[in-house]
Amino acid sequence: MLNVAVLGYGTVGSGVVEVIKKNQDIVNKNAGQEINVKYVLDLRDFPGDPVQEILVHDYNIILEDPSVDIVVEVMGGINPAYGFVKSALEKGKSVATSNKELVAAHGAELLQVARDNNVNFFFEASVGGGIPIIRPLIEALTADEITEITGILNGTTNYILTKMSDEGLDFDSVLKVAQEKGYAERNPEADVEGYDACRKIAILSSLVCGKQVDYQDIHTEGITKITDLDIKYAKAMGCTIKLFGTSTIADEKVYSMVAPFIVTKEHVLGNVSDVFNGILVKGNMLGETMFYGKGAGKLPTASAVVSDVIDAAKFMGQNKKINWEQNKVTVSDVLDYECKIFARVKATKEAIEKAFGNVTYVEVEGVTDEVAFVTEKISERSFEEKIAGLDLIYRIRTTM
């Protein structure tokens, strides 16, 4: 029997306990032995909940108990999670976490601590919730040179953009509905400003590169400036708007960003809607492959965490190699990134063509006080230089 301690009894933590109990037979079968939840750590009490019988408030009880083999960290945030996880690994306990902030900031370091102590640090649920993406990257796609990884990595923003497109509503109205439905936090900044997606693409990029890609180095834009008029322009082009976290590896350079993109409906991610996530991986041998599913939620995320618990059980007494070293990757300047760009300006077509040459104009019925167009493929730097003489309202990158 292997004993597990769960740190945090919130949405995901309670889900982990539920998955292990409800699917006990299949979990034990796949792990090769019985998985027992011995402790749950939380500051709160839960009278009437069976978890109260195994609830502790002092982490040291877990840390100093040699019978605890695996620690599940689902508290979120950096502190005290970082200290708890590091000390557990140093004590010879494997760790499974869903904590994207922790993994993005300290993943490479904690993997090294795990190697040093012949245990494991697993984090499948840190990206994409219940979508299996971490394990395929480190196990199944190892014969390929990964050239791009692009994802809709945040369900909240995808829900908002989907509703804006389907119902013609403005950002603030849809955000309010998302909060009422529980899809968005009361303070939605991490989602709508792109910070959540930034941490996730940093983790995926680090695994692809095998080195540390710092999320602080990734250019990040959210969706708060997207208007219902931008949605109408996208529709006029037969497209939609999605928030992408994307990294491209070319000529030994890594371009990484989080930003809204205008996407054709034919694009593999163009029809990923509502709260669903989709992750596109391109390899030089494989070509394109797609991972799709619910990117968040109690049971999907908990299922991914428990899959890591099972993996930890299989690798007791040995470290499973995950190629992510602490030396840092230099993320290339976003100004060197090239794509077609959609822009709305207050300027004449003559001025636009003088600055950009050949462009494709986009029109929406009833809009007469601005001009919208799509450039040819252009670097960010060149776009900034050319747009300087025009009165820019807003611009969005495209995958066209």
HUJOWO-V536970 format. One record per pair of residues at least 24 apart in sequence whose ideal C-beta (glycine too) atoms are under 6 Angstrom apart, sorted by the first residue. I is the first residue (numbers start at 0). J is the second residue. Records with the same first field share a line. If there is no record, write none. Layout:
# HUJOWO-V536970
I=J, J
This chain:
# HUJOWO-V536970
0=33, 35
1=34, 68, 312
2=35, 37, 66, 67, 68
3=36, 69
4=38, 61, 67, 70
5=39, 71
6=40, 72, 74
7=73, 74
8=39, 41
10=297
11=73, 97, 300, 301
12=73
14=297, 298, 301
15=71, 301, 304
18=301, 302, 305
19=305
29=309
30=309, 312
58=83
62=86, 90
67=92
69=93, 308, 311
70=94
71=95
72=96, 98
73=97
76=100
81=105
85=112
88=112, 113, 116, 118
89=116
91=116, 118
93=118, 119, 311
94=120
95=121, 304, 307, 308
96=122
97=124, 125, 300, 304
99=125, 198, 199
102=202
103=198, 201, 202, 214
107=211, 323, 325
110=321, 323
114=318
117=318
119=311, 314, 319
121=307, 310
123=303, 306, 307
124=300, 303, 304
125=202
126=199, 202, 203
127=276, 294
128=293, 294, 295, 299, 300
129=292, 293, 299, 300, 302, 303
130=276, 290, 292
132=278, 290
136=206
137=321
143=282, 284, 285
144=283
145=207, 282
146=248, 281, 283
147=247, 281
148=203, 207, 246, 280
149=243, 245, 279
150=244, 278
151=241, 268, 271, 276, 277
152=196, 199, 244, 276
153=190, 195, 196
154=274, 294, 295
155=182, 183, 190
156=190, 222, 242
158=182, 273, 274
160=240
161=272, 273
163=230
164=230, 239
169=227
182=274
191=221, 222, 223
192=221
193=219, 220, 221, 257
196=244, 257
197=257
199=244
200=244, 246
204=246, 255
205=323
206=323
208=328
209=322
210=324, 326, 328
211=325, 327
212=328
216=330
217=255
218=256, 333
219=257
220=258
222=259
225=259
231=363
232=361, 363, 371
233=261
235=361, 363
236=361
238=262, 263
239=269
252=331
253=328, 330
254=331, 336
255=330
256=333
258=396
259=395
260=396, 398
261=341, 395, 397
262=398
266=398
333=379
334=379, 380
335=378
336=379
337=376, 378
338=396
339=373, 374, 376, 397, 399
340=374, 382, 394, 396
341=373, 395, 397
342=394
343=369, 371, 392, 393
344=370, 389, 390, 391
345=369, 390
346=389, 390
354=385
355=385
